[in-house]
């Protein structure tokens, strides 16, 4: 979802290569986190935090292009998103 938001909201600010690098790094990082901890948490307040901030820094993506107040919990079985301050999580993917 974050990669989708980047591609959709910042096409004039980021090159296709920057977006591709971000997607690749984020995918690898999510998979590594899930293997190590059973889940990956991605979050933004007014800027990316934790794992997402690390990926953004490695791929030279500005904090200003991320949505605010968004959280995701990712596992191999589901993806849940909270899009906005105080919003409930919504399951956007569930393994069948």
C-alpha positions as CSV (number, residue, x, y, z in Angstrom):
1,X,0.0,0.0,0.0
2,X,2.8,2.4,0.9
3,X,4.5,1.6,-2.4
4,X,1.2,2.1,-4.2
5,X,0.7,5.5,-2.5
6,X,4.2,6.6,-3.4
7,X,3.7,5.7,-7.1
8,X,0.3,7.3,-7.2
9,X,0.9,10.5,-5.3
10,X,4.4,11.5,-6.2
11,X,4.9,10.6,-9.9
12,X,6.3,14.1,-10.5
13,X,8.6,14.0,-7.5
14,X,10.2,10.6,-7.8
15,X,11.7,8.8,-10.8
16,X,10.5,5.4,-11.8
17,X,13.9,4.0,-10.7
18,X,13.5,5.5,-7.2
19,X,10.0,3.9,-6.9
20,X,11.3,0.5,-8.2
21,X,14.2,0.6,-5.7
22,X,11.8,1.5,-2.9
23,X,9.5,-1.4,-3.8
24,X,12.3,-3.9,-4.0
25,X,13.9,-2.9,-0.7
26,X,10.5,-2.7,1.1
27,X,9.4,-6.1,-0.2
28,X,12.7,-7.7,1.0
29,X,12.5,-6.0,4.3
30,X,8.9,-7.0,4.9
31,X,9.7,-10.6,4.1
32,X,12.8,-10.6,6.4
33,X,10.8,-9.1,9.3
34,X,8.0,-11.6,8.9
35,X,10.5,-14.5,8.9
36,X,12.2,-13.1,12.0
37,X,9.2,-11.9,14.0
38,X,6.1,-13.3,12.4
39,X,4.9,-9.9,11.3
40,X,6.1,-6.5,9.9
41,X,4.7,-3.2,11.1
42,X,4.9,-0.2,8.8
43,X,3.8,3.2,10.1
44,X,3.8,6.9,9.5
45,X,2.9,9.7,11.8
46,X,3.9,12.9,10.1
47,X,6.8,11.0,8.5
48,X,7.7,7.3,8.1
49,X,8.8,5.6,11.3
50,X,10.8,2.5,12.1
51,X,11.1,0.0,9.3
52,X,9.5,2.3,6.8
53,X,11.9,5.2,7.7
54,X,14.9,2.9,7.3
55,X,13.8,1.8,3.8
56,X,13.0,5.4,2.8
57,X,16.5,6.5,3.9
58,X,18.3,3.6,2.2
59,X,16.4,4.4,-1.1
60,X,16.7,8.2,-0.7
61,X,13.0,8.8,-0.6
62,X,11.9,12.1,1.1
63,X,9.7,11.8,4.1
64,X,7.4,14.4,2.6
65,X,6.0,11.9,0.0
66,X,4.4,9.6,2.6
67,X,0.8,9.7,3.8
68,X,0.3,10.8,7.4
69,X,-1.2,8.8,10.2
70,X,-1.1,5.4,8.4
71,X,-0.3,2.0,9.9
72,X,0.0,-1.5,8.5
73,X,0.5,-4.9,10.0
74,X,1.7,-7.4,7.5
75,X,2.1,-11.2,7.8
76,X,2.1,-14.0,5.3
77,X,-1.5,-14.6,6.1
78,X,-3.0,-11.1,6.2
79,X,-2.5,-7.3,5.7
80,X,-4.3,-4.9,8.0
81,X,-4.4,-1.1,7.4
82,X,-5.4,1.9,9.6
83,X,-5.6,4.9,7.3
84,X,-5.9,8.0,9.5
85,X,-5.6,9.1,13.2
86,X,-7.6,6.8,15.4
87,X,-9.0,4.8,12.6
88,X,-9.8,1.1,13.1
89,X,-7.7,-1.5,11.2
90,X,-9.2,-2.9,8.1
91,X,-8.1,-6.2,6.6
92,X,-7.2,-5.7,3.0
93,X,-5.7,-9.1,2.3
94,X,-6.4,-12.4,4.0
95,X,-4.9,-15.8,2.9
96,X,-7.6,-18.2,1.9
